[in-house]
Amino acid sequence: MKHYFHPMSRAVTTHWMLTELDAAHEQVFIDFPNGENNRPEYRAINPMGKVPALVDGDIVVTEAAAICAYLADKFPEKGLAPPVGSAERGRYYRYLFFPGTTLEPMFTVNQLGLKDYSAQSVGWGDLERCLATIDAMTPEEGWVLGKQFTAADVVFGGTLDYFVRFGLLASPSAKVSAYVSRIKARPAYRTSHDPDLH
Ligand SMILES: N[C@@H](CCC(=O)N[C@@H](CS)C(=O)NCC(=O)O)C(=O)O
């Protein structure tokens, strides 16, 4: 597998996922200042010119959450995804999709100071509802599916960690702070987020 990567990007999340799985892969550095992400060779992999991307044989996967879900299913023996058809699988999908479809746009719009839109029409609603949902979806203990750590924690927990680290979520609740601390204590998180390793 080839993992297209830049250390200051969302590819750190997919690298974390690969590290959780201990999955053999080739790390392909994409040099943003040199415009490598917009060269035809890379645009043929991801027409968005963005990282991360994963190439597994003739399968191309883009979008960080999709890559995490793909990898969890590729290595079922590692237990980072609940079985297809299980009760947990529905909850799992919810945590995989919510950050990218709703939280990322909401926090970006908030950071840009944009207010002139209909919260009823846009998919991300408003900040108050997003914050309430983050709190409701964050587990008191353990992981989002209970005792089993899954790719849903990499995606949801990784998003919350990013928001806290970069000040987008300035006053996280005690519950959210504790969950983010548990995320950051994982050995694979620490390895993949260590700036000295990149
Ligand atoms: N929705 C994408 C977003 C990926 C993304 O925005 N990547 C940024 C770095 S974090 C990037 O590659 N930017 C380069 C560019 O747009 O030129 C995902 O979740 O993978």
The ligand as an SDF file (V2000), in Angstrom:
LIG
                    3D

 20 19  0  0  0  0  0  0  0  0999 V2000
  -11.8440   16.0670    2.9220 N   0  0  0  0  0  0  0  0  0  0  0  0
  -10.4540   15.7320    2.8050 C   0  0  0  0  0  0  0  0  0  0  0  0
   -9.6500   16.9660    3.1250 C   0  0  0  0  0  0  0  0  0  0  0  0
   -8.1880   16.7670    2.8220 C   0  0  0  0  0  0  0  0  0  0  0  0
   -7.4380   18.0890    2.9080 C   0  0  0  0  0  0  0  0  0  0  0  0
   -8.0200   19.1910    2.9570 O   0  0  0  0  0  0  0  0  0  0  0  0
   -6.1130   18.0140    2.8580 N   0  0  0  0  0  0  0  0  0  0  0  0
   -5.3110   19.2260    2.8650 C   0  0  0  0  0  0  0  0  0  0  0  0
   -4.2730   19.1500    3.9830 C   0  0  0  0  0  0  0  0  0  0  0  0
   -5.0340   18.9100    5.5650 S   0  0  0  0  0  0  0  0  0  0  0  0
   -4.5580   19.3500    1.5550 C   0  0  0  0  0  0  0  0  0  0  0  0
   -4.1320   18.3530    1.0010 O   0  0  0  0  0  0  0  0  0  0  0  0
   -4.3940   20.5630    1.0500 N   0  0  0  0  0  0  0  0  0  0  0  0
   -3.6520   20.8280   -0.1410 C   0  0  0  0  0  0  0  0  0  0  0  0
   -4.4120   21.6660   -1.1140 C   0  0  0  0  0  0  0  0  0  0  0  0
   -5.6480   21.7780   -1.0250 O   0  0  0  0  0  0  0  0  0  0  0  0
   -3.7720   22.2180   -2.0040 O   0  0  0  0  0  0  0  0  0  0  0  0
  -10.1020   14.5640    3.7440 C   0  0  0  0  0  0  0  0  0  0  0  0
  -10.7430   14.4140    4.7770 O   0  0  0  0  0  0  0  0  0  0  0  0
   -9.1770   13.8030    3.4300 O   0  0  0  0  0  0  0  0  0  0  0  0
  1  2  1  0
  2  3  1  0
  2 18  1  0
  3  4  1  0
  4  5  1  0
  5  6  2  0
  5  7  1  0
  7  8  1  0
  8  9  1  0
  8 11  1  0
  9 10  1  0
 11 12  2  0
 11 13  1  0
 13 14  1  0
 14 15  1  0
 15 16  2  0
 15 17  1  0
 18 19  2  0
 18 20  1  0
M  END
$$$$
